[in-house]
Amino acid sequence: MSGVYSAEYGDSSGDVVNIITKSGGNTLHGTLFEFFRNDVFDSENYFQTMKTPLRLNQFGGNLGGPIVKDKLFFFVNYEGVRQTVDAPSGPQVVLTAAARATAVSAMQPVVNTLPLPIPALGPVIVNGVPRTDVGYYEGNLLNTLREDTGSAKVDYNASPKNSFSFRYNISDSFTSTQYGVAANQVSPSPGRNYLIKGTYNRIFTPNLLNEFGVAYNRPLTDSLGGGGPFPIFQCSAFWGCSASNTFGDAPGPALFSEHRPQHSLQFLDTVSWTKGRHGIRAGLNIRHAVTQDALFPQEFIAFGSDTLFLADQGYQLSTLGHNLVGVQNTDYSFFIQDDFRVTPRLTLNLGLRHLDHLRYINLQVRHQVRHLHRVAHIGNQQKSGPLELRMFLARITDYVLVISR
């Protein structure tokens, strides 16, 4: 849904999507599917010199049927995704073999992780002057995705007026993203999300219905830095680095390496009542969510030029990261909605929504900076300690009045 929707829906500034899980019936039904894409079947892009290698498979199936006829039903579903994309890296600046030969022994394992320049790509030219210590390299960055998603649902019709439903969803994934041309510059991102929900529907009278639900959601997605045992090497303009003396690409991890466990517990209740020309719905929603985020410590070494890099003479070593940052939200909201049919050609949608946010934050960030005496990993002249924010409590109240026709 988009645009102006009823007061029943909120907590979002954009579109609202309702997802309904299929239920089983008195007969056994199932489906299988496979969707396949390959760059062999793709047309060439006018602006590209070559196709981007692509392998994509989406496959799965579902099955639903009775456990007890007219009473108890089941439905199960599975979907898998396998994707491989080989994207061009574009021209990357890397050190030549001659420049690497001048590196000190401590830096040899660092420069050996880099590919050599490709002479056919031409020299690196700065201010009209070709550089002899660096050149261009271009290759492919391999990105892969594996995703397995499943769900199971059980519906129970206890009586003509009482029905129950239980649903379990799980999604397990692993994404591998190559972010650089050096060896081991691959960021792994494992994830596992699952949802458990139970609902109870009660028909009091033909025009009075109540729907009650409880849901527990636990998403967990990590985005790890990769990069092997190296820190992040930087050619810093602050220390004198420029296009004429940069060492170009270097090994090391991605900028961020995160661990993000989350969970939420939600209670929902909605009553629907039809009276004459009025269709009235009212409901309550209580949701408690806990979001945590840990940024694993990453080391940065700043150099002033390519020669200082090859000599292992760094100016600054810094470490950035923090332990688990905890944010807890408890939202209380209720709404009342009346679809009032004034005439056969005119219906007024009247609604009021109230929302309370209660937020608790527990934050501790650690950031250290050490200035070095032209020798990497040596010296400790200045250090900044941890920054802590222990608690912040906020209450936000929203009232929304919706009138449409």
Secondary structure, 3 states (H helix, E strand, C coil): CCCCCCCCCCCCCCCCCCCCCCCCCCCCEEEEEEEEEEHHHCCCCCCCCCCCCEEEEEEEEEEEEEEECCCEEEEEEEEEEEEEEEEECCCEEEECHHHHCCCCHHHHHHHCCCCCCCHHHCEEEECCEEEEEEEEECCEEEEEEEEEEEEEEEEEEEECCEEEEEEEEEEEEEEEEECCCCCCCEEEEEEEEEEEEEEEEEEEECCEEEEEEEEEEEEEEEECCCCCCCCEEEECHHHCCCCCCCCCCCCCCCCCCEEEEEEEEEEEEEEEEEECCEEEEEEEEEEEEEEEEEEEEEEEEEECCHHHHHCCCCCEEEEEEEEEEEEEEEEEEEEEEEEEEEECCEEEEEEEEEEEEEEEEEEEEEEEEEECCCCCCCCCCCCCCCEEECCCEEEEEEEEEEEEC
